[in-house]
Amino acid sequence: MSTPTNPRRTRGRAPGLAEDLRISIARLSRRLRTLRAGGGPEGDLSLTQSAALAAIERHGSMTPRELADHEKVQPPSMTRVIAFLEERGLVERSPHPTDGRQVVLSATEAGKAVLTEARRHKEAWLSRRLAELSAEEREILRRAAPILDKISRS
């Protein structure tokens, strides 16, 4: 597998695996995020709005406070995000099952459809890039994927 030219290597400094992975993963993540701006299904959602919708969908339902904590933003900021998503019919509020003072948020069918289409769009792009690699390179990535997942969850 060929290694991309890295200007730091030409200055006599060979970065370690951690630096190589950090740079490559950040670049890939940035590239996948740019697909949203290019007319993707999430085009009118900010990164925060998209992440909030995905968190709600993944967890089934959450209170606004749980969502703010999960996304590591202040509750007033999350209130604005939720209002935007609700206004567009992507999330809905319902009474909390045990606490009448709270509500729970859940993704609507429209919200789930936006996420499904966004994932399909990103996976299609990534599949095209993977098809450009050799069979050996794809096998290396296939074996590395569970390891990267393990690192991301630790």
Backbone as ProteinMPNN parsed JSONL, in Angstrom:
{"seq_chain_A": "MSTPTNPRRTRGRAPGLAEDLRISIARLSRRLRTLRAGGGPEGDLSLTQSAALAAIERHGSMTPRELADHEKVQPPSMTRVIAFLEERGLVERSPHPTDGRQVVLSATEAGKAVLTEARRHKEAWLSRRLAELSAEEREILRRAAPILDKISRS", "coords_chain_A": {"N_chain_A": [[0.854, -1.163, 0.0], [0.644, 2.155, -0.868], [2.13, 5.044, 0.625], [0.928, 8.224, 1.43], [2.464, 11.311, 0.433], [4.118, 13.023, 2.931], [4.83, 16.056, 4.268], [6.127, 16.418, 6.707], [7.641, 14.159, 7.019], [9.612, 14.502, 5.187], [11.213, 16.31, 6.378], [12.868, 14.967, 8.017], [11.633, 13.85, 10.179], [9.961, 11.166, 11.293], [6.705, 10.497, 11.758], [4.855, 8.885, 14.37], [2.688, 5.984, 14.709], [0.358, 6.797, 16.062], [0.136, 9.535, 15.399], [-0.035, 9.405, 12.59], [-2.46, 7.969, 12.297], [-4.24, 9.745, 13.586], [-4.153, 11.983, 11.899], [-5.004, 10.884, 9.433], [-7.552, 9.829, 10.066], [-8.879, 12.13, 10.917], [-8.843, 13.607, 8.544], [-10.388, 11.944, 6.864], [-12.802, 11.97, 8.275], [-13.441, 14.698, 8.108], [-13.768, 14.876, 5.349], [-16.004, 13.213, 4.939], [-17.879, 14.699, 6.355], [-18.049, 16.939, 4.706], [-19.595, 16.051, 2.662], [-22.181, 16.525, 3.361], [-22.598, 19.221, 2.952], [-22.538, 19.351, 0.256], [-25.04, 19.128, -1.007], [-26.142, 16.939, 0.173], [-28.382, 14.767, 2.074], [-28.58, 15.886, 4.633], [-28.182, 18.519, 4.264], [-29.371, 21.034, 5.114], [-29.053, 20.957, 7.825], [-27.161, 21.761, 10.698], [-23.95, 20.632, 11.959], [-24.242, 20.122, 14.697], [-27.04, 19.934, 14.93], [-27.53, 17.716, 13.291], [-26.031, 15.752, 14.649], [-27.427, 15.69, 17.074], [-29.969, 14.794, 16.268], [-29.233, 12.253, 15.312], [-28.331, 11.091, 17.706], [-30.702, 10.996, 19.215], [-32.189, 9.268, 17.604], [-30.622, 6.957, 17.711], [-30.69, 6.28, 20.435], [-33.34, 5.873, 20.911], [-35.231, 7.352, 22.612], [-34.936, 10.427, 24.397], [-34.546, 12.716, 27.11], [-34.574, 16.314, 26.903], [-32.473, 17.291, 28.534], [-30.843, 15.009, 28.891], [-30.042, 14.695, 26.262], [-28.61, 17.085, 25.83], [-26.527, 16.695, 27.67], [-25.396, 14.372, 26.592], [-24.485, 15.298, 24.111], [-22.762, 17.163, 24.977], [-23.286, 19.934, 25.293], [-24.588, 23.108, 26.368], [-27.762, 23.281, 28.052], [-29.5, 25.52, 27.168], [-28.528, 25.965, 24.557], [-29.075, 23.494, 23.391], [-31.811, 23.562, 23.517], [-32.471, 25.342, 21.462], [-31.561, 23.86, 19.269], [-33.238, 21.62, 19.396], [-35.712, 22.882, 18.986], [-35.412, 23.737, 16.336], [-35.186, 21.249, 15.01], [-37.637, 20.126, 15.673], [-39.393, 21.97, 14.517], [-38.987, 21.412, 11.849], [-40.093, 18.958, 11.665], [-38.623, 16.711, 12.344], [-38.072, 15.689, 14.838], [-40.056, 14.764, 17.692], [-41.938, 15.662, 20.579], [-42.954, 14.026, 23.569], [-44.948, 13.158, 26.446], [-43.091, 12.511, 29.444], [-42.666, 9.246, 30.708], [-42.659, 8.801, 33.501], [-42.245, 11.179, 34.847], [-43.986, 13.927, 35.091], [-43.168, 16.534, 34.691], [-41.356, 16.602, 32.699], [-40.352, 16.053, 29.237], [-39.983, 13.654, 26.596], [-37.879, 13.146, 23.823], [-38.171, 12.017, 20.501], [-37.189, 10.587, 17.39], [-38.863, 11.39, 14.417], [-40.571, 9.703, 11.711], [-39.815, 11.063, 9.428], [-37.436, 12.242, 10.328], [-35.886, 9.954, 10.806], [-35.737, 9.042, 8.203], [-34.199, 11.053, 6.968], [-31.74, 10.637, 8.252], [-31.19, 7.979, 7.468], [-30.941, 8.275, 4.693], [-28.784, 10.06, 4.611], [-26.749, 8.491, 5.709], [-26.666, 6.47, 3.771], [-25.819, 7.946, 1.572], [-23.225, 8.785, 2.378], [-21.999, 6.28, 2.761], [-22.122, 5.29, 0.173], [-20.374, 7.031, -1.157], [-18.015, 6.363, 0.204], [-17.815, 3.656, -0.457], [-17.301, 3.843, -3.199], [-14.746, 4.999, -3.096], [-13.355, 2.941, -1.787], [-13.496, 0.966, -3.71], [-11.592, 1.785, -5.465], [-9.25, 0.941, -4.4], [-6.73, -1.634, -4.001], [-7.348, -5.199, -3.787], [-5.902, -6.247, -1.678], [-5.408, -3.951, -0.1], [-8.045, -3.319, 0.625], [-8.621, -5.563, 2.176], [-6.853, -5.223, 4.309], [-7.96, -2.921, 5.471], [-10.463, -3.985, 6.133], [-9.757, -5.759, 8.149], [-8.723, -3.943, 9.948], [-10.861, -2.346, 10.721], [-12.513, -3.331, 12.982], [-10.65, -2.951, 14.999], [-10.173, -0.199, 15.007], [-12.717, 0.585, 15.751], [-12.809, -0.466, 18.324], [-10.839, 1.127, 19.574], [-12.118, 3.605, 19.341], [-14.216, 3.341, 21.107], [-13.097, 3.156, 23.581]], "CA_chain_A": [[0.0, 0.0, 0.0], [1.479, 3.345, -0.955], [1.955, 6.026, 1.683], [0.878, 9.577, 0.862], [3.59, 12.177, 0.755], [3.894, 13.767, 4.153], [5.931, 17.008, 4.352], [6.876, 16.248, 7.95], [8.606, 13.076, 6.846], [10.739, 14.991, 4.395], [12.055, 17.134, 7.241], [13.652, 14.103, 8.87], [10.865, 13.39, 11.337], [8.989, 10.136, 10.926], [5.677, 10.466, 12.792], [4.45, 7.574, 14.85], [1.389, 5.46, 14.305], [-0.718, 7.623, 16.621], [0.004, 10.759, 14.604], [-0.524, 9.024, 11.262], [-3.881, 7.642, 12.403], [-4.972, 10.963, 13.912], [-4.253, 12.816, 10.695], [-5.813, 10.192, 8.422], [-8.942, 9.733, 10.513], [-9.43, 13.486, 10.89], [-9.044, 13.973, 7.138], [-11.527, 11.17, 6.368], [-13.986, 12.497, 8.944], [-13.721, 16.001, 7.496], [-14.26, 14.617, 3.981], [-17.368, 12.71, 5.041], [-18.729, 15.824, 6.771], [-18.272, 17.862, 3.588], [-20.639, 15.51, 1.783], [-23.441, 17.132, 3.779], [-22.719, 20.545, 2.338], [-22.635, 19.195, -1.187], [-26.373, 18.74, -1.443], [-26.541, 15.698, 0.821], [-29.675, 14.795, 2.741], [-28.533, 16.703, 5.841], [-27.68, 19.806, 3.827], [-29.815, 22.211, 5.853], [-28.806, 20.759, 9.249], [-25.794, 21.988, 11.165], [-23.357, 19.426, 12.54], [-24.861, 19.92, 16.008], [-28.41, 19.457, 14.709], [-27.436, 16.365, 12.757], [-25.57, 14.87, 15.726], [-28.524, 15.56, 18.04], [-30.969, 13.917, 15.654], [-28.679, 10.898, 15.296], [-28.315, 10.588, 19.083], [-32.082, 10.671, 19.574], [-32.576, 8.077, 16.845], [-29.826, 5.819, 18.199], [-31.084, 5.928, 21.803], [-34.777, 5.642, 20.962], [-35.809, 8.597, 23.105], [-34.112, 11.072, 25.408], [-35.032, 14.021, 27.569], [-33.684, 17.375, 26.412], [-31.279, 17.365, 29.38], [-29.988, 13.864, 28.525], [-29.475, 14.997, 24.949], [-27.586, 18.129, 26.018], [-25.386, 16.047, 28.329], [-24.797, 13.445, 25.624], [-23.807, 16.071, 23.076], [-21.823, 18.061, 25.668], [-23.62, 21.343, 25.052], [-25.422, 23.69, 27.418], [-29.197, 23.111, 27.771], [-30.116, 26.539, 26.303], [-28.129, 25.724, 23.156], [-29.801, 22.321, 22.915], [-33.203, 23.977, 23.338], [-32.567, 25.913, 20.111], [-31.393, 22.747, 18.32], [-34.479, 20.836, 19.434], [-36.765, 23.686, 18.345], [-35.175, 23.675, 14.895], [-35.524, 19.893, 14.542], [-39.078, 19.953, 15.838], [-40.032, 22.824, 13.509], [-38.88, 20.725, 10.563], [-40.781, 17.677, 11.745], [-37.64, 15.626, 12.437], [-38.234, 15.125, 16.183], [-41.312, 15.098, 18.355], [-41.948, 15.591, 22.044], [-44.074, 13.327, 24.182], [-44.823, 13.215, 27.906], [-42.178, 11.565, 30.097], [-43.524, 8.196, 31.279], [-42.713, 8.79, 34.967], [-42.062, 12.524, 35.403], [-44.883, 14.823, 34.361], [-42.537, 17.827, 34.434], [-40.407, 16.479, 31.59], [-40.772, 15.44, 27.97], [-38.956, 12.863, 25.919], [-37.76, 13.425, 22.396], [-37.931, 10.864, 19.643], [-37.091, 10.924, 15.97], [-40.043, 11.069, 13.608], [-40.246, 8.926, 10.505], [-39.068, 11.971, 8.534], [-36.089, 12.358, 10.873], [-35.197, 8.684, 10.539], [-35.483, 8.975, 6.759], [-33.066, 11.943, 6.691], [-30.524, 9.952, 8.709], [-30.965, 6.807, 6.617], [-30.452, 8.754, 3.396], [-27.444, 10.63, 4.82], [-25.815, 7.356, 5.865], [-26.55, 5.825, 2.462], [-25.037, 8.864, 0.744], [-21.829, 8.709, 2.818], [-21.49, 4.935, 2.502], [-21.938, 5.159, -1.279], [-19.121, 7.718, -1.466], [-16.913, 5.568, 0.741], [-17.728, 2.43, -1.274], [-16.605, 4.187, -4.447], [-13.314, 5.172, -2.783], [-12.797, 1.618, -1.484], [-13.389, 0.221, -4.975], [-10.373, 2.235, -6.133], [-8.106, 0.307, -3.734], [-6.46, -3.021, -4.368], [-7.989, -6.189, -2.919], [-5.063, -6.344, -0.474], [-5.666, -2.768, 0.712], [-9.386, -3.467, 1.205], [-8.54, -6.585, 3.223], [-6.195, -4.591, 5.462], [-8.962, -2.058, 6.101], [-11.497, -4.861, 6.706], [-9.219, -6.275, 9.406], [-8.466, -2.821, 10.856], [-12.109, -1.696, 11.139], [-12.886, -3.635, 14.361], [-9.636, -2.387, 15.898], [-10.479, 1.229, 15.093], [-13.946, 0.692, 16.527], [-12.424, -0.724, 19.72], [-10.157, 2.338, 20.05], [-13.088, 4.708, 19.436], [-15.125, 3.085, 22.218], [-12.374, 3.072, 24.867]], "C_chain_A": [[0.899, 1.224, 0.0], [1.131, 4.313, 0.171], [1.924, 7.408, 1.066], [2.097, 10.379, 1.294], [3.237, 13.025, 1.961], [5.056, 14.723, 4.323], [6.747, 16.867, 5.632], [7.919, 15.15, 7.83], [9.827, 13.548, 6.071], [11.661, 15.879, 5.207], [12.814, 16.267, 8.245], [12.912, 13.599, 10.097], [9.821, 12.393, 10.876], [7.941, 10.05, 12.028], [5.343, 9.028, 13.183], [3.075, 7.196, 14.364], [0.251, 6.339, 14.816], [-0.935, 8.885, 15.787], [-0.541, 10.454, 13.214], [-2.026, 8.735, 11.297], [-4.716, 8.897, 12.689], [-5.192, 11.808, 12.665], [-5.178, 12.169, 9.666], [-7.285, 10.134, 8.806], [-9.596, 11.11, 10.496], [-9.742, 13.91, 9.456], [-10.266, 13.246, 6.564], [-12.825, 11.689, 6.984], [-14.407, 13.829, 8.334], [-14.316, 15.808, 6.102], [-15.7, 14.116, 4.007], [-18.329, 13.819, 5.472], [-19.008, 16.767, 5.614], [-19.326, 17.34, 2.624], [-21.991, 16.108, 2.113], [-23.672, 18.446, 3.05], [-22.921, 20.456, 0.83], [-23.986, 18.705, -1.652], [-26.827, 17.424, -0.859], [-27.848, 15.867, 1.574], [-29.711, 15.66, 3.997], [-28.169, 18.151, 5.523], [-28.117, 21.009, 4.636], [-29.641, 22.059, 7.362], [-27.359, 21.093, 9.577], [-25.246, 20.667, 11.705], [-23.995, 19.108, 13.886], [-26.276, 19.371, 15.857], [-28.413, 18.02, 14.212], [-27.018, 15.372, 13.835], [-26.67, 14.649, 16.754], [-29.598, 14.624, 17.506], [-30.494, 12.474, 15.658], [-28.663, 10.286, 16.695], [-29.715, 10.176, 19.525], [-32.505, 9.375, 18.882], [-31.883, 6.835, 17.394], [-30.313, 5.349, 19.564], [-32.587, 5.684, 21.95], [-35.541, 6.865, 21.424], [-34.911, 9.113, 24.224], [-34.826, 12.329, 25.88], [-34.106, 15.078, 26.966], [-32.394, 17.473, 27.224], [-30.313, 16.218, 29.055], [-29.304, 14.121, 27.19], [-28.373, 16.046, 25.064], [-26.34, 17.529, 26.665], [-24.644, 15.135, 27.355], [-23.963, 14.183, 24.592], [-22.825, 17.09, 23.639], [-22.02, 19.527, 25.268], [-24.512, 21.815, 26.196], [-26.902, 23.526, 27.051], [-29.823, 24.227, 26.939], [-29.758, 26.372, 24.82], [-28.911, 24.547, 22.588], [-31.27, 22.652, 22.707], [-33.416, 24.54, 21.934], [-32.457, 24.813, 19.047], [-32.685, 21.943, 18.24], [-35.611, 21.59, 18.737], [-36.634, 23.633, 16.828], [-35.609, 22.313, 14.344], [-37.026, 19.643, 14.625], [-39.848, 20.752, 14.783], [-40.028, 22.158, 12.139], [-39.491, 19.327, 10.567], [-39.84, 16.484, 11.859], [-37.631, 14.964, 13.813], [-39.586, 15.536, 16.722], [-41.159, 14.907, 19.859], [-43.148, 14.767, 22.482], [-43.881, 13.36, 25.694], [-43.846, 12.154, 28.424], [-43.031, 10.509, 30.791], [-43.651, 8.24, 32.806], [-42.617, 10.169, 35.607], [-42.867, 13.506, 34.562], [-44.29, 16.178, 34.041], [-41.641, 17.789, 33.201], [-41.087, 15.927, 30.337], [-39.638, 14.559, 27.479], [-39.032, 13.179, 24.435], [-37.564, 12.124, 21.653], [-37.899, 11.337, 18.194], [-38.382, 10.524, 15.267], [-39.611, 10.197, 12.429], [-39.448, 9.784, 9.526], [-37.632, 12.13, 9.012], [-35.269, 11.111, 10.61], [-34.846, 8.565, 9.062], [-34.297, 9.859, 6.369], [-31.764, 11.251, 7.072], [-30.191, 8.753, 7.835], [-30.377, 7.226, 5.281], [-29.049, 9.343, 3.522], [-26.405, 9.521, 4.955], [-25.596, 6.662, 4.528], [-25.641, 6.648, 1.544], [-23.546, 8.77, 1.088], [-21.227, 7.34, 2.531], [-21.274, 4.705, 1.012], [-20.635, 5.833, -1.697], [-17.935, 6.88, -1.015], [-16.742, 4.265, -0.046], [-17.02, 2.695, -2.594], [-15.111, 4.362, -4.217], [-12.659, 3.818, -2.499], [-12.612, 0.792, -2.752], [-12.132, 0.606, -5.741], [-9.114, 1.593, -5.546], [-7.899, -1.108, -4.258], [-7.189, -3.95, -3.402], [-7.211, -6.312, -1.606], [-5.314, -5.148, 0.461], [-7.039, -2.842, 1.376], [-9.376, -4.496, 2.331], [-7.874, -6.025, 4.477], [-7.197, -3.712, 6.202], [-10.065, -2.885, 6.763], [-11.036, -5.383, 8.068], [-9.002, -5.158, 10.42], [-9.756, -2.211, 11.415], [-12.513, -2.059, 12.575], [-11.904, -3.055, 15.39], [-9.88, -0.892, 16.094], [-11.741, 1.462, 15.921], [-13.65, 0.501, 18.019], [-11.753, 0.507, 20.326], [-11.177, 3.454, 20.264], [-14.019, 4.549, 20.635], [-14.43, 3.095, 23.586], [-12.283, 4.414, 25.559]], "O_chain_A": [[1.828, 1.306, 0.803], [-0.017, 4.387, 0.611], [2.793, 7.745, 0.261], [2.674, 10.159, 2.359], [2.186, 13.664, 2.003], [6.185, 14.267, 4.507], [7.94, 17.169, 5.637], [8.967, 15.212, 8.473], [10.936, 13.054, 6.275], [12.776, 16.172, 4.776], [13.347, 16.787, 9.225], [13.519, 12.978, 10.969], [8.896, 12.749, 10.145], [8.243, 9.579, 13.125], [5.535, 8.092, 12.408], [2.389, 7.973, 13.701], [-0.709, 6.599, 14.091], [-2.074, 9.254, 15.506], [-1.411, 11.168, 12.716], [-2.773, 9.198, 10.435], [-5.779, 9.083, 12.097], [-6.299, 12.288, 12.417], [-6.037, 12.839, 9.094], [-8.161, 10.364, 7.972], [-10.754, 11.236, 10.097], [-10.787, 14.504, 9.193], [-11.079, 13.849, 5.864], [-13.832, 11.829, 6.29], [-15.589, 14.056, 8.076], [-15.261, 16.502, 5.724], [-16.523, 14.539, 3.194], [-19.467, 13.87, 5.005], [-20.093, 17.343, 5.54], [-19.891, 18.112, 1.849], [-22.861, 16.193, 1.245], [-24.776, 18.745, 2.596], [-23.423, 21.394, 0.21], [-24.065, 17.934, -2.609], [-27.799, 16.84, -1.338], [-28.363, 16.978, 1.697], [-30.783, 16.125, 4.385], [-27.877, 18.926, 6.433], [-27.323, 21.928, 4.836], [-30.042, 22.948, 8.112], [-26.446, 20.751, 8.826], [-25.991, 19.703, 11.883], [-24.259, 17.943, 14.185], [-26.666, 18.45, 16.573], [-29.214, 17.203, 14.666], [-27.579, 14.28, 13.929], [-26.831, 13.536, 17.256], [-30.08, 13.753, 18.23], [-31.264, 11.567, 15.972], [-28.947, 9.1, 16.857], [-29.89, 9.124, 20.14], [-33.103, 8.496, 19.503], [-32.503, 5.78, 17.522], [-30.348, 4.146, 19.827], [-33.044, 5.32, 23.034], [-36.408, 7.364, 20.707], [-34.224, 8.348, 24.9], [-35.609, 12.93, 25.144], [-32.984, 14.768, 26.566], [-31.328, 17.713, 26.657], [-29.105, 16.432, 28.956], [-28.129, 13.801, 27.013], [-27.314, 15.9, 24.453], [-25.22, 17.827, 26.249], [-23.414, 15.131, 27.306], [-22.867, 13.747, 24.239], [-22.141, 17.79, 22.893], [-21.071, 20.246, 24.954], [-25.115, 21.006, 26.901], [-27.262, 23.619, 25.877], [-30.627, 23.922, 26.058], [-30.588, 26.61, 23.943], [-29.359, 24.589, 21.443], [-31.912, 22.089, 21.821], [-34.425, 24.249, 21.293], [-33.175, 24.836, 18.047], [-33.166, 21.627, 17.152], [-36.382, 20.997, 17.982], [-37.631, 23.501, 16.119], [-36.312, 22.239, 13.336], [-37.607, 19.016, 13.739], [-40.834, 20.269, 14.226], [-40.966, 22.327, 11.36], [-39.407, 18.604, 9.574], [-40.216, 15.365, 11.509], [-37.228, 13.808, 13.942], [-40.185, 16.515, 16.277], [-40.358, 14.1, 20.329], [-44.21, 14.801, 21.86], [-42.765, 13.568, 26.17], [-43.79, 11.041, 27.902], [-44.037, 10.856, 31.411], [-44.647, 7.765, 33.351], [-42.886, 10.31, 36.8], [-42.466, 13.867, 33.456], [-44.834, 16.909, 33.213], [-41.213, 18.835, 32.714], [-42.208, 15.42, 30.369], [-38.488, 14.704, 27.894], [-40.099, 13.439, 23.88], [-36.866, 11.229, 22.128], [-38.501, 12.348, 17.834], [-38.921, 9.443, 15.504], [-38.42, 9.991, 12.197], [-38.523, 9.3, 8.875], [-36.708, 12.151, 8.2], [-34.099, 11.195, 10.236], [-33.785, 8.049, 8.709], [-33.479, 9.466, 5.536], [-30.797, 11.274, 6.31], [-29.027, 8.538, 7.498], [-29.43, 6.611, 4.791], [-28.214, 9.148, 2.639], [-25.317, 9.604, 4.386], [-24.467, 6.306, 4.188], [-24.801, 6.099, 0.831], [-22.705, 8.685, 0.193], [-20.075, 7.244, 2.107], [-20.343, 3.999, 0.626], [-19.877, 5.282, -2.495], [-16.968, 6.707, -1.757], [-15.613, 3.828, -0.269], [-16.231, 1.871, -3.057], [-14.298, 3.93, -5.034], [-11.53, 3.576, -2.925], [-11.67, 0.005, -2.851], [-11.656, -0.162, -6.577], [-8.035, 1.691, -6.132], [-8.786, -1.694, -4.877], [-7.6, -3.528, -2.321], [-7.811, -6.466, -0.542], [-5.421, -5.322, 1.675], [-7.19, -2.478, 2.542], [-10.058, -4.312, 3.339], [-8.299, -6.33, 5.591], [-7.273, -3.758, 7.43], [-10.549, -2.525, 7.836], [-11.817, -5.444, 9.018], [-9.086, -5.395, 11.625], [-9.73, -1.614, 12.491], [-12.836, -1.15, 13.34], [-12.29, -2.715, 16.509], [-9.802, -0.384, 17.213], [-11.821, 2.416, 16.694], [-14.18, 1.222, 18.864], [-12.057, 0.889, 21.455], [-11.108, 4.172, 21.262], [-14.558, 5.54, 21.127], [-15.092, 3.049, 24.623], [-11.709, 4.511, 26.644]]}, "name": "protein", "num_of_chains": 1, "seq": "MSTPTNPRRTRGRAPGLAEDLRISIARLSRRLRTLRAGGGPEGDLSLTQSAALAAIERHGSMTPRELADHEKVQPPSMTRVIAFLEERGLVERSPHPTDGRQVVLSATEAGKAVLTEARRHKEAWLSRRLAELSAEEREILRRAAPILDKISRS"}
